Amino acid sequence: MSLKDSYTAGVRQAVVPIAGRLVSRWHVTPNALTLAGLVLNVATVPFIVSGHFVLGAIVLLLAGCCDMLDGAVARLSAQVTPFGAFLDSTSDRLSEGVVLLAIGVRFALDGGIWDLVAVFIALIMSFLVSYTRARAEALGLECKVGVASRPERIVLLAVGMFAARYHALPAMVWVIAVLTTYTVVQRILHVHRQLVGAGPGATA
């Protein structure tokens, strides 16, 4: 098991007791958590645009908690559904787009043109990280490789926002831009290797 698989499994195990309480005591549904996460991500926008980055980071991490818990709640309550998975993926893309848009607006107000370029790269490549996996899985292939999936991107953004007074946010956005680009390339090569290994018919 890779290091990433190890800590992913560890996080999933850690949230099980919280998810269990949400299900047994408050009867929270996974779709409600997904939508709560989306609302919280949207709520970061005024904080980010106005430069209140610490508050924005706190709200962003709360949204991330909802993102971690919705899957666990779905599994514990036997509410894993195709629509739930679709809603979760769609909400994730919208949430990430809204947060990066807010950061881009802040950079534009500050006159950081090259930092705004980093936002566009990070946005495009973040979407491609998810798209490459979804497209590969539609072809019946496994495609979870890479170093910049959504949880890592949330953590990097939160770190940048907490340390924004030290000009860390532009640096973290550039890190995300580079890592997501690297992850997209990793996934393209990974899918190509699987198709080549499956034979000429699969490659065609």
N, C-alpha and C positions, 0 to 999 in steps of 0.2 A: 504494500500500500504506500502511495506517495505521501509526502508531507502534507500536500493540499488535501488529499483524501482523508488523512488522519485528523486534521483540525476541523474539516467539514463534518466528519462523523462525530467528533467531540462536541461541536456546537449543537448539532441536532440532538445529541443525547442530553445536553445541558438544558435545552428548552422544553424537553418532554414534561417535567413536573409542572412548569408554568402553563403549558398547553393543556395538561390534564385538569388543572384548576379552572381554566377558562371554560372548558367544556362542561365539567361536572357542576361547578357552582354558578356560573353566569350564562351558560348555554350559548356561548359565542360561536358564530359560524365562521368558517374560513373565508367566505366571500365578504363578510362584514369586516374582517381584519384586512383583507386586501384593499377594500375601499377606504378604510381608515388610514392605511398607509399612503394611499394616493392623496387623500385630503391633507395629511401631514406634510407630504412633499410639496404640495401646492402652498401650504402655509409657510414654507421656508422662503418663498419668493420675496415678500416685503422686507424680511429681515436681511436677506442677502443684498437686495437692491439698495437698501438704506445704509448698508455697511455694518449692520449689527450681526457680525459673523458668528460670534459665540452662541447667541440665541438661535441663529439659523442652524448651527452645527448640532445643538441639543435636539432641536425638532427633527433634523435629518436622521439622527441616531434613533429617535423614537419611531420614526417611520421605518427605519431598517429593522427594528424589533418586530414590528407588525409583519414585515416581509419574511422574517425568519419563522414567525409563529404560525402564519396561515397554513403552511404545508403540514406542520406538526398537528395542528388542530384538525385538518382535513383527514389525516391518517388515523388519529385517535378516535374521531367521531364517525369514521367510515363514511365521510362525505367527499371522497376523492372522485371528482367528476371531470369529464372532458371540458365542460364549460368553465369550471373552476380553474383548470389549468390555463385555458385560453384567457380568462379574465385576469389571472395573475400575470401572465406574460405581457398582455397588453398594458396593464397598469404599470408594470415595471418600466416599459419603454416610455410611456407618457410621463411617469414620475422623473425619470432620468433626464428626459428632454426639458422638462419644466425647470429643474434645478440648474442644469447647464445653461439654459437660456437666461435665467436670472443672473448667474455668474457672468455671462457674456455681457449683459446690460451693465453690470457694475464695472467691468473692465472698460467698456466703451465710455462710460461716464468719467472714468479715471484717465482716459486717453491711452489705454494700453492696447494698441492695435495688434501687436504681435501676440500678446496674451489672448486677444480675441480670436486670432487664428488658431491658437492651441485649443480653445473651446470648440471651434468648428471641427477640428480634427478629432478631438476626444468624443464629440457627439456622433459624428459619422462612424467612427471605428467602434464605439460602444454598441451602436445599433448593429453593425456588421458582426461583432462578436456573437450576439444573440442570433442573428440571421443565419450565420454559417452553421451553427449548431442545429437550428430548426430545419434548415434545408438538408443537412446531412442525415438527420434522423428521419426526415420524410423519405430519404433514399434507403432507409433501413440500416444506416451506419451509426456508429458511436462517435461522438465528437465533443468530449468534455475537456480536451487538453487546453492548456493556456494558463497564463499567470494573472490575467486581469478580467475575471468574471465579475458579476455585479457586486457581491459582498466586498471584494477587494477595492472596487472603485468607490463604494460608499465610505469605507474606512479612510481612504486617501483624501477624499473630499473633506471629510469631517476633520481630519488632522490639519489640512490646509486652512480650514475655516477657524479652528481653535487658535491656530498660530498666525492668523491673518495680519496681526499687528507687526509681525516680523517679515511680512511680504512672502509668506509661505504658500498662500493660495495659488498664485500664478505658477509657482514651481510645481505644486502638486497636480495642477491641470496639465502642465507639460509632461509630467511623469505618466499621468493617465493616457495622454495622447500617444506617447511612445509605447507604453505597455499594451494598450489595446491594439495598436498597429501590429506589434509583434505577435499578439495572440491571434489576430486574424490570419496572419501569414502562417503561424503554426497550424491552425485549423485547416487552412487550404491544403497544406502539404500533408497533413494527417489524413484528410479525406482522399487525396490523390493516392497515397500509399495503400489505403484500404481498397480502392477501386482497382489499382494495378494488381494487387494481390488476389483480387476476386476473378481476374481473367479479362481477356480482351472484350468480351461481350458487356461486362459491367462497365469497363472504361468508356466504351462507345456510348 
